[in-house]
């Protein structure tokens, strides 16, 4: 695919409220999985997950092979005809995003929306048992909810057709050997988020309004899923990413998950990671800059704006286009902290990354009803170091970076001169962008900052020209 680094044409913009990126970045720390000698187990301490050697080639996908659930071209006409005769289940937009995740193999070895035995393993153990006896990490349920009417339509049928959310009834995928089982929403929410507090964005979007039943089965998609939003060339599948890593001769791939604009603190840690990997003996480490492209909460920066901002970061030379691949990760966002960060790491294994950068409060958010973080900000990286099924992935945790007022750039925080460092909050950065005030020099590249300012200006212009609401 062309334009792996950045698009050459203007990107469409979805209007939405937005929040700025987190202002903390993290510096590479020693980690147990980076030890070259395997440590012995101890009855008191348990097994230490050292490595006998750091892998110098692409990592194997979970289950040994990437799942591909897109029907081959020669089968599509027959599959479409078969689907026309099946009971219909209509998908919500988030369901389509999960179908995309499944179809391309991000969730390998999972081959469809979860049946009950898979759902229970995921919910209670954060993993799936492989036929070999090993474990594959799977911390988020990938399930399809249906209401009573859809359950009645399916009845005892072994297969169903899946139609999109846009109103037409044309099936574009199918589920085979289906199983329907109860959707205990309270248990799912409590085990995934560790709370049932009101105001959890994904819960409000995709669980509360969903049906009281779950339907699982083997998925087959009639053709590759496209969004026709000007960004499809960024949506590289795990296989396409692996092919690109091979083409570039990568001997290490380090992934950086994000859902916010890139500031220079992020770039600092990514560039420092590459430096450290070179010092460790790797010859050609490649950065996978991998923004999340599915559902995000209303005040996050919209995906088209983020992609345009990332493009400017590369154009301005903050990151090296020759050693960086920018691609969209199609998953929806849960904001489920340590539970969700396992999913983010596991999916990057399937994409071919053997190093994963984790920082402060990954996949976290503020508590929806209290003035505090929902999760301990250090627990995400700790959980990744112990999570079942992630042993083969090298976890790269980082320490805090902030704006150095003396050096006038983002730098790694030094407690001995803490008075010299400025922590620019997300609220402050949004205020800068909304008012057109520039942040301190060195906080973000000028081109990337202009994208954010233009976006906020467009929202203000929209608000100023919108007609007044009618009153009754």
Buried (B, 14 or more C-beta within 10 A) or exposed (E): EEEBBBBEEEBBBEEBEBBBBBBBBBBBEEBEBBBEEEEEEEEEEEEEBBBEEBBEEBBBBBBEEBBBBBBEEEEBEEBBEBBEEBBBBBBBBBBBBBBBBBBBBBBBBBBBBBBBEBBEBBBEBBBBBBEEEBBBBBBBBBBBBBBEEBBEBBEEEEBBBBBBEEEEEEBBBBBBEBBBBEBEBEEBBEBBBBBEBEEBBBBBBBBEEBBEBBBBBBBBBBBEBEBEBBBBBBBBBBBBBBBBBEEBEBBBBBBBBBBBBBBBBBBBBBBBBBEBBEEEEBEBBBBBBBBBBBBBBEEBBBBBBBBBBBBBBBBBEBBEBEBBBBBBBBBBBBBBBBBBBBBBBBBBBBBBBBBBBBBBBBBBBBBBEEEEBBBEBEBBBBBBBEBBBBBBBBBBBBBBBBBBBEEEBBBBBEEEEEEBBBEBEBEBBBEBBBEEEBBBEBBBBEBBBBBBBEBBEEBEEEEEEEEEEEEE
